[in-house]
Amino acid sequence: MKLEQPTIKAVLIAVFASMLGIANIAATKVVTIATVSTTAGVLPIAIAYLISDIGVERYGKQFGHTLVWSGVASLIGVIGVSQLVIALPGSSAVNDVLGASMPILLASISSILVAQHGDIALFVTIRDKLPYRPTRNIGSTVVSQLLDTSMFSLLAFFLFPQVIGGQVLALGLIASIIITEWVIKVIIAIIDTPLFIAATEQ
């Protein structure tokens, strides 16, 4: 069954927003393999960027910005509901997870507004200048994910926790997380390029 264009757009918006929500809970977990540290939120964020690239390629820059604003709206909703859950009487490990995620949610909103809108602009610029499709998917990710990862990590794990509470990480560990996550996201962007091409075939 062939999906209608409005249905495809709705699915892209839903998946994009849900990946951002999942990423910001998963980012409370720092994963260390051997001597390499990263957060568990790296995979859903990479998926969100792929969805954004597919959306812009298929439906244009304006739809890409719509994706970003839908993601921001979903994160604001997560903040509101999580605070209500924490305020409910009773003790639960969920309170600790949601409380710890507050700096991450605020950092995510900040970095998404800057990096994701920038990613869309860069994607369109590369698309207009270079006809080879993989260059726009990979090229925009390489630049925008470095900005996104650096801004998010510094805000989420250093600046915001000192202001509103939360886990403060050493700057050395944050630098390791930034480099590791950026490299992982670039690798994922290269690996998922066939999916991008398949999803944007006319």
CYANA upper distance limits for C-alpha pairs under 8 A (distance plus 0.5 A):
  3 LEU  CA      7 THR  CA      6.72
  3 LEU  CA      8 ILE  CA      6.93
  4 GLU  CA      8 ILE  CA      6.92
  5 GLN  CA      9 LYS  CA      6.71
  6 PRO  CA     10 ALA  CA      6.64
  7 THR  CA     11 VAL  CA      6.71
  8 ILE  CA     12 LEU  CA      6.71
  9 LYS  CA     13 ILE  CA      6.71
  9 LYS  CA     55 GLY  CA      8.12
 10 ALA  CA     14 ALA  CA      6.62
 11 VAL  CA     15 VAL  CA      6.57
 12 LEU  CA     16 PHE  CA      6.46
 12 LEU  CA     51 ILE  CA      6.92
 12 LEU  CA     55 GLY  CA      7.53
 12 LEU  CA     67 LEU  CA      8.43
 13 ILE  CA     17 ALA  CA      6.59
 13 ILE  CA     67 LEU  CA      6.15
 13 ILE  CA     70 SER  CA      7.34
 13 ILE  CA     71 GLY  CA      8.41
 14 ALA  CA     18 SER  CA      6.56
 15 VAL  CA     19 MET  CA      6.52
 15 VAL  CA     48 ALA  CA      8.04
 15 VAL  CA     51 ILE  CA      8.17
 16 PHE  CA     20 LEU  CA      6.98
 16 PHE  CA     47 ILE  CA      8.31
 16 PHE  CA     48 ALA  CA      5.52
 16 PHE  CA     51 ILE  CA      6.70
 16 PHE  CA     52 SER  CA      7.81
 16 PHE  CA     67 LEU  CA      7.46
 16 PHE  CA     71 GLY  CA      7.14
 17 ALA  CA     21 GLY  CA      6.87
 17 ALA  CA     48 ALA  CA      8.35
 17 ALA  CA     67 LEU  CA      8.19
 17 ALA  CA     70 SER  CA      6.80
 17 ALA  CA     71 GLY  CA      4.90
 17 ALA  CA     72 VAL  CA      8.39
 17 ALA  CA     74 SER  CA      6.50
 17 ALA  CA     75 LEU  CA      8.44
 18 SER  CA     22 ILE  CA      6.62
 18 SER  CA     71 GLY  CA      8.37
 18 SER  CA     74 SER  CA      8.26
 19 MET  CA     23 ALA  CA      6.43
 19 MET  CA     44 PRO  CA      5.57
 19 MET  CA     45 ILE  CA      6.97
 19 MET  CA     47 ILE  CA      7.52
 19 MET  CA     48 ALA  CA      6.30
 20 LEU  CA     24 ASN  CA      6.82
 20 LEU  CA     44 PRO  CA      7.32
 20 LEU  CA     45 ILE  CA      6.84
 20 LEU  CA     48 ALA  CA      7.27
 20 LEU  CA     71 GLY  CA      7.01
 20 LEU  CA     75 LEU  CA      7.86
 21 GLY  CA     25 ILE  CA      7.30
 21 GLY  CA     74 SER  CA      7.52
 21 GLY  CA     75 LEU  CA      6.67
 21 GLY  CA     78 VAL  CA      7.67
 22 ILE  CA     26 ALA  CA      6.59
 22 ILE  CA     41 GLY  CA      7.93
 22 ILE  CA     44 PRO  CA      7.30
 23 ALA  CA     27 ALA  CA      6.34
 23 ALA  CA     40 ALA  CA      7.99
 23 ALA  CA     41 GLY  CA      4.74
 23 ALA  CA     42 VAL  CA      7.58
 23 ALA  CA     43 LEU  CA      8.15
 23 ALA  CA     44 PRO  CA      5.84
 23 ALA  CA     45 ILE  CA      6.52
 24 ASN  CA     28 THR  CA      7.67
 24 ASN  CA     41 GLY  CA      6.93
 24 ASN  CA    101 SER  CA      7.24
 24 ASN  CA    104 ILE  CA      6.57
 24 ASN  CA    105 LEU  CA      6.43
 24 ASN  CA    108 SER  CA      7.72
 25 ILE  CA     41 GLY  CA      7.96
 25 ILE  CA     97 VAL  CA      8.03
 25 ILE  CA     98 LEU  CA      7.99
 25 ILE  CA    101 SER  CA      6.56
 26 ALA  CA     39 THR  CA      7.77
 26 ALA  CA     40 ALA  CA      5.61
 26 ALA  CA     41 GLY  CA      5.22
 27 ALA  CA     39 THR  CA      5.64
 27 ALA  CA     40 ALA  CA      5.79
 27 ALA  CA     41 GLY  CA      4.86
 27 ALA  CA     42 VAL  CA      8.09
 27 ALA  CA    101 SER  CA      8.29
 27 ALA  CA    104 ILE  CA      7.76
 28 THR  CA     39 THR  CA      7.67
 28 THR  CA     40 ALA  CA      8.11
 28 THR  CA     41 GLY  CA      8.47
 28 THR  CA     97 VAL  CA      7.94
 28 THR  CA    100 ALA  CA      7.32
 28 THR  CA    101 SER  CA      6.58
 28 THR  CA    104 ILE  CA      7.99
 29 LYS  CA     39 THR  CA      6.16
 29 LYS  CA     40 ALA  CA      6.23
 29 LYS  CA     41 GLY  CA      8.40
 30 VAL  CA     37 SER  CA      7.28
 30 VAL  CA     38 THR  CA      6.19
 30 VAL  CA     39 THR  CA      4.82
 30 VAL  CA     40 ALA  CA      6.87
 31 VAL  CA     37 SER  CA      6.12
 31 VAL  CA     38 THR  CA      5.75
 31 VAL  CA     39 THR  CA      5.87
 31 VAL  CA     40 ALA  CA      6.83
 32 THR  CA     36 VAL  CA      5.94
 32 THR  CA     37 SER  CA      4.76
 32 THR  CA     38 THR  CA      6.89
 33 ILE  CA     37 SER  CA      6.98
 36 VAL  CA    176 SER  CA      7.74
 36 VAL  CA    177 ILE  CA      8.40
 36 VAL  CA    180 THR  CA      7.47
 37 SER  CA    173 LEU  CA      7.95
 37 SER  CA    176 SER  CA      6.79
 37 SER  CA    177 ILE  CA      5.94
 37 SER  CA    180 THR  CA      7.29
 38 THR  CA     42 VAL  CA      8.12
 38 THR  CA    176 SER  CA      8.06
 38 THR  CA    177 ILE  CA      5.21
 38 THR  CA    178 ILE  CA      8.22
 38 THR  CA    180 THR  CA      6.63
 38 THR  CA    181 GLU  CA      6.38
 39 THR  CA    177 ILE  CA      7.73
 39 THR  CA    181 GLU  CA      8.10
 41 GLY  CA     45 ILE  CA      6.84
 42 VAL  CA     46 ALA  CA      6.72
 42 VAL  CA    181 GLU  CA      6.84
 42 VAL  CA    184 ILE  CA      8.22
 42 VAL  CA    185 LYS  CA      7.54
 43 LEU  CA     47 ILE  CA      6.84
 43 LEU  CA    185 LYS  CA      8.25
 44 PRO  CA     48 ALA  CA      6.65
 45 ILE  CA     49 TYR  CA      6.86
 46 ALA  CA     50 LEU  CA      6.87
 46 ALA  CA    185 LYS  CA      6.33
 46 ALA  CA    188 ILE  CA      7.40
 46 ALA  CA    189 ALA  CA      7.79
 47 ILE  CA     51 ILE  CA      6.75
 48 ALA  CA     52 SER  CA      6.72
 49 TYR  CA     53 ASP  CA      6.73
 49 TYR  CA    141 THR  CA      8.06
 50 LEU  CA     54 ILE  CA      6.72
 50 LEU  CA    137 ASN  CA      8.28
 50 LEU  CA    189 ALA  CA      7.90
 50 LEU  CA    192 ASP  CA      8.10
 50 LEU  CA    196 PHE  CA      7.49
 51 ILE  CA     55 GLY  CA      6.57
 52 SER  CA     56 VAL  CA      6.68
 52 SER  CA     64 GLY  CA      6.53
 52 SER  CA     67 LEU  CA      7.41
 52 SER  CA    120 ILE  CA      8.36
 53 ASP  CA     57 GLU  CA      6.56
 53 ASP  CA     64 GLY  CA      8.27
 53 ASP  CA    120 ILE  CA      8.10
 53 ASP  CA    123 PHE  CA      8.00
 53 ASP  CA    137 ASN  CA      6.84
 53 ASP  CA    196 PHE  CA      8.04
 54 ILE  CA     58 ARG  CA      6.57
 54 ILE  CA    196 PHE  CA      6.59
 54 ILE  CA    199 ALA  CA      7.24
 54 ILE  CA    200 THR  CA      6.82
 55 GLY  CA     59 TYR  CA      6.17
 55 GLY  CA     60 GLY  CA      7.52
 55 GLY  CA     63 PHE  CA      7.16
 55 GLY  CA     64 GLY  CA      6.43
 56 VAL  CA     60 GLY  CA      4.94
 56 VAL  CA     61 LYS  CA      5.73
 56 VAL  CA     62 GLN  CA      8.21
 56 VAL  CA     63 PHE  CA      6.82
 56 VAL  CA     64 GLY  CA      5.52
 56 VAL  CA    120 ILE  CA      7.74
 56 VAL  CA    124 VAL  CA      8.41
 57 GLU  CA    200 THR  CA      7.09
 58 ARG  CA    200 THR  CA      6.46
 59 TYR  CA     63 PHE  CA      6.49
 59 TYR  CA     64 GLY  CA      8.32
 60 GLY  CA     64 GLY  CA      7.12
 61 LYS  CA     65 HIS  CA      6.98
 61 LYS  CA    120 ILE  CA      7.11
 61 LYS  CA    121 ALA  CA      8.12
 61 LYS  CA    124 VAL  CA      7.58
 62 GLN  CA     66 THR  CA      6.81
 63 PHE  CA     67 LEU  CA      6.79
 64 GLY  CA     68 VAL  CA      7.01
 64 GLY  CA    120 ILE  CA      7.04
 65 HIS  CA     69 TRP  CA      6.81
 65 HIS  CA    117 HIS  CA      7.07
 65 HIS  CA    120 ILE  CA      7.99
 66 THR  CA     70 SER  CA      6.61
 67 LEU  CA     71 GLY  CA      6.71
 68 VAL  CA     72 VAL  CA      6.77
 68 VAL  CA    112 ILE  CA      7.80
 68 VAL  CA    113 LEU  CA      7.87
 68 VAL  CA    116 GLN  CA      7.27
 68 VAL  CA    117 HIS  CA      7.64
 69 TRP  CA     73 ALA  CA      6.56
 70 SER  CA     74 SER  CA      6.67
 71 GLY  CA     75 LEU  CA      6.78
 72 VAL  CA     76 ILE  CA      6.73
 72 VAL  CA    109 ILE  CA      6.43
 72 VAL  CA    112 ILE  CA      8.07
 72 VAL  CA    113 LEU  CA      8.27
 73 ALA  CA     77 GLY  CA      6.71
 74 SER  CA     78 VAL  CA      6.68
 75 LEU  CA     79 ILE  CA      6.72
 75 LEU  CA    105 LEU  CA      7.20
 75 LEU  CA    109 ILE  CA      7.51
 76 ILE  CA     80 GLY  CA      6.81
 77 GLY  CA     81 VAL  CA      6.62
 78 VAL  CA     82 SER  CA      6.29
 79 ILE  CA     83 GLN  CA      6.68
 79 ILE  CA    102 MET  CA      7.64
 79 ILE  CA    105 LEU  CA      7.59
 80 GLY  CA     84 LEU  CA      7.00
 81 VAL  CA     85 VAL  CA      6.73
 82 SER  CA     86 ILE  CA      6.69
 82 SER  CA     98 LEU  CA      6.63
 83 GLN  CA     87 ALA  CA      6.65
 83 GLN  CA     98 LEU  CA      8.38
 84 LEU  CA     88 LEU  CA      6.90
 85 VAL  CA     95 ASN  CA      7.95
 86 ILE  CA     94 VAL  CA      8.50
 86 ILE  CA     95 ASN  CA      5.76
 86 ILE  CA     98 LEU  CA      7.88
 86 ILE  CA     99 GLY  CA      7.98
 91 SER  CA     95 ASN  CA      7.75
 92 SER  CA     96 ASP  CA      7.90
 93 ALA  CA     97 VAL  CA      7.06
 94 VAL  CA     98 LEU  CA      6.57
 95 ASN  CA     99 GLY  CA      6.31
 96 ASP  CA    100 ALA  CA      6.48
 97 VAL  CA    101 SER  CA      6.71
 98 LEU  CA    102 MET  CA      7.20
 99 GLY  CA    166 GLY  CA      8.16
100 ALA  CA    104 ILE  CA      8.22
100 ALA  CA    166 GLY  CA      5.92
100 ALA  CA    167 GLN  CA      7.50
101 SER  CA    105 LEU  CA      6.55
101 SER  CA    166 GLY  CA      8.47
102 MET  CA    106 LEU  CA      6.79
102 MET  CA    166 GLY  CA      8.35
103 PRO  CA    107 ALA  CA      6.49
103 PRO  CA    155 LEU  CA      8.00
103 PRO  CA    156 ALA  CA      5.59
103 PRO  CA    157 PHE  CA      8.02
103 PRO  CA    160 PHE  CA      5.93
103 PRO  CA    161 PRO  CA      6.43
103 PRO  CA    164 ILE  CA      7.80
103 PRO  CA    165 GLY  CA      8.17
103 PRO  CA    166 GLY  CA      7.28
104 ILE  CA    108 SER  CA      6.42
104 ILE  CA    152 PHE  CA      8.22
104 ILE  CA    155 LEU  CA      8.27
104 ILE  CA    156 ALA  CA      5.17
104 ILE  CA    157 PHE  CA      8.09
105 LEU  CA    109 ILE  CA      6.80
105 LEU  CA    156 ALA  CA      8.39
106 LEU  CA    110 SER  CA      6.84
106 LEU  CA    156 ALA  CA      8.01
107 ALA  CA    111 SER  CA      6.57
107 ALA  CA    151 MET  CA      8.26
107 ALA  CA    152 PHE  CA      5.79
107 ALA  CA    153 SER  CA      8.31
107 ALA  CA    155 LEU  CA      5.82
107 ALA  CA    156 ALA  CA      5.64
107 ALA  CA    160 PHE  CA      8.05
108 SER  CA    112 ILE  CA      6.31
108 SER  CA    152 PHE  CA      6.48
108 SER  CA    156 ALA  CA      8.27
109 ILE  CA    113 LEU  CA      6.67
110 SER  CA    114 VAL  CA      7.11
110 SER  CA    152 PHE  CA      8.09
111 SER  CA    115 ALA  CA      6.17
111 SER  CA    116 GLN  CA      8.08
111 SER  CA    148 ASP  CA      5.97
111 SER  CA    151 MET  CA      6.39
111 SER  CA    152 PHE  CA      6.01
112 ILE  CA    116 GLN  CA      5.48
112 ILE  CA    117 HIS  CA      7.79
112 ILE  CA    148 ASP  CA      7.45
113 LEU  CA    117 HIS  CA      6.57
114 VAL  CA    118 GLY  CA      6.66
114 VAL  CA    148 ASP  CA      8.16
115 ALA  CA    119 ASP  CA      6.43
115 ALA  CA    144 SER  CA      6.02
115 ALA  CA    145 GLN  CA      7.75
115 ALA  CA    147 LEU  CA      6.60
115 ALA  CA    148 ASP  CA      5.61
116 GLN  CA    120 ILE  CA      6.85
116 GLN  CA    144 SER  CA      7.56
116 GLN  CA    148 ASP  CA      8.14
117 HIS  CA    121 ALA  CA      6.97
118 GLY  CA    122 LEU  CA      6.63
118 GLY  CA    144 SER  CA      7.16
119 ASP  CA    123 PHE  CA      6.39
119 ASP  CA    140 SER  CA      6.16
119 ASP  CA    141 THR  CA      7.45
119 ASP  CA    143 VAL  CA      8.28
119 ASP  CA    144 SER  CA      5.73
120 ILE  CA    124 VAL  CA      6.72
120 ILE  CA    140 SER  CA      8.31
121 ALA  CA    125 THR  CA      6.73
122 LEU  CA    126 ILE  CA      6.65
122 LEU  CA    140 SER  CA      6.12
123 PHE  CA    127 ARG  CA      6.57
123 PHE  CA    136 ARG  CA      5.75
123 PHE  CA    137 ASN  CA      7.45
123 PHE  CA    139 GLY  CA      8.05
123 PHE  CA    140 SER  CA      5.68
124 VAL  CA    128 ASP  CA      6.61
124 VAL  CA    136 ARG  CA      8.12
125 THR  CA    129 LYS  CA      6.88
126 ILE  CA    130 LEU  CA      6.18
126 ILE  CA    135 THR  CA      7.67
126 ILE  CA    136 ARG  CA      5.84
126 ILE  CA    139 GLY  CA      8.16
126 ILE  CA    140 SER  CA      8.17
127 ARG  CA    131 PRO  CA      6.75
127 ARG  CA    132 TYR  CA      8.44
127 ARG  CA    133 ARG  CA      7.65
127 ARG  CA    135 THR  CA      8.35
127 ARG  CA    136 ARG  CA      6.15
130 LEU  CA    135 THR  CA      7.72
130 LEU  CA    136 ARG  CA      8.30
132 TYR  CA    136 ARG  CA      8.25
133 ARG  CA    137 ASN  CA      7.49
133 ARG  CA    197 ILE  CA      7.83
134 PRO  CA    138 ILE  CA      6.53
134 PRO  CA    139 GLY  CA      8.44
134 PRO  CA    193 THR  CA      6.79
134 PRO  CA    197 ILE  CA      8.05
135 THR  CA    139 GLY  CA      5.81
135 THR  CA    140 SER  CA      8.44
136 ARG  CA    140 SER  CA      6.23
137 ASN  CA    141 THR  CA      6.87
137 ASN  CA    189 ALA  CA      7.64
137 ASN  CA    193 THR  CA      7.39
137 ASN  CA    196 PHE  CA      8.04
138 ILE  CA    142 VAL  CA      6.67
138 ILE  CA    186 VAL  CA      7.72
138 ILE  CA    189 ALA  CA      6.26
138 ILE  CA    190 ILE  CA      6.71
138 ILE  CA    193 THR  CA      7.97
139 GLY  CA    143 VAL  CA      7.24
140 SER  CA    144 SER  CA      6.46
141 THR  CA    145 GLN  CA      5.89
141 THR  CA    185 LYS  CA      8.35
141 THR  CA    186 VAL  CA      7.17
141 THR  CA    189 ALA  CA      7.42
142 VAL  CA    146 LEU  CA      6.99
142 VAL  CA    182 TRP  CA      8.35
142 VAL  CA    186 VAL  CA      6.31
143 VAL  CA    147 LEU  CA      7.17
144 SER  CA    148 ASP  CA      6.47
145 GLN  CA    149 THR  CA      6.19
145 GLN  CA    182 TRP  CA      6.76
145 GLN  CA    185 LYS  CA      7.74
145 GLN  CA    186 VAL  CA      8.38
146 LEU  CA    150 SER  CA      6.50
146 LEU  CA    178 ILE  CA      8.27
146 LEU  CA    182 TRP  CA      6.27
147 LEU  CA    151 MET  CA      6.51
148 ASP  CA    152 PHE  CA      6.35
149 THR  CA    153 SER  CA      6.39
149 THR  CA    178 ILE  CA      6.24
149 THR  CA    181 GLU  CA      7.58
149 THR  CA    182 TRP  CA      7.01
150 SER  CA    154 LEU  CA      6.69
150 SER  CA    178 ILE  CA      6.17
151 MET  CA    155 LEU  CA      6.65
152 PHE  CA    156 ALA  CA      6.26
153 SER  CA    157 PHE  CA      6.18
153 SER  CA    158 PHE  CA      8.03
153 SER  CA    174 ILE  CA      6.93
153 SER  CA    177 ILE  CA      8.09
153 SER  CA    178 ILE  CA      7.17
154 LEU  CA    158 PHE  CA      5.79
154 LEU  CA    159 LEU  CA      6.82
154 LEU  CA    174 ILE  CA      7.48
155 LEU  CA    159 LEU  CA      5.33
155 LEU  CA    160 PHE  CA      5.97
156 ALA  CA    160 PHE  CA      6.29
156 ALA  CA    161 PRO  CA      7.28
157 PHE  CA    161 PRO  CA      6.79
157 PHE  CA    166 GLY  CA      8.43
157 PHE  CA    167 GLN  CA      6.78
157 PHE  CA    168 VAL  CA      5.62
157 PHE  CA    169 LEU  CA      6.06
157 PHE  CA    174 ILE  CA      7.81
158 PHE  CA    162 GLN  CA      7.09
158 PHE  CA    167 GLN  CA      8.43
158 PHE  CA    168 VAL  CA      5.66
158 PHE  CA    169 LEU  CA      6.63
158 PHE  CA    170 ALA  CA      8.23
158 PHE  CA    171 LEU  CA      8.11
159 LEU  CA    163 VAL  CA      7.25
160 PHE  CA    164 ILE  CA      6.49
160 PHE  CA    165 GLY  CA      7.70
160 PHE  CA    166 GLY  CA      8.35
161 PRO  CA    165 GLY  CA      4.81
161 PRO  CA    166 GLY  CA      4.91
161 PRO  CA    167 GLN  CA      6.47
161 PRO  CA    168 VAL  CA      6.34
162 GLN  CA    166 GLY  CA      7.73
162 GLN  CA    168 VAL  CA      7.47
169 LEU  CA    173 LEU  CA      7.01
169 LEU  CA    174 ILE  CA      7.00
170 ALA  CA    174 ILE  CA      6.80
171 LEU  CA    175 ALA  CA      6.57
172 GLY  CA    176 SER  CA      6.81
173 LEU  CA    177 ILE  CA      6.67
174 ILE  CA    178 ILE  CA      6.63
175 ALA  CA    179 ILE  CA      6.75
176 SER  CA    180 THR  CA      6.48
177 ILE  CA    181 GLU  CA      6.30
178 ILE  CA    182 TRP  CA      6.47
179 ILE  CA    183 VAL  CA      6.67
180 THR  CA    184 ILE  CA      6.64
181 GLU  CA    185 LYS  CA      6.50
182 TRP  CA    186 VAL  CA      6.66
183 VAL  CA    187 ILE  CA      6.69
184 ILE  CA    188 ILE  CA      6.63
185 LYS  CA    189 ALA  CA      6.56
186 VAL  CA    190 ILE  CA      6.83
187 ILE  CA    191 ILE  CA      6.71
188 ILE  CA    192 ASP  CA      6.39
189 ALA  CA    193 THR  CA      6.60
192 ASP  CA    196 PHE  CA      6.91
193 THR  CA    197 ILE  CA      6.69
194 PRO  CA    198 ALA  CA      6.53
195 LEU  CA    199 ALA  CA      6.45
196 PHE  CA    200 THR  CA      6.68
197 ILE  CA    201 GLU  CA      6.70
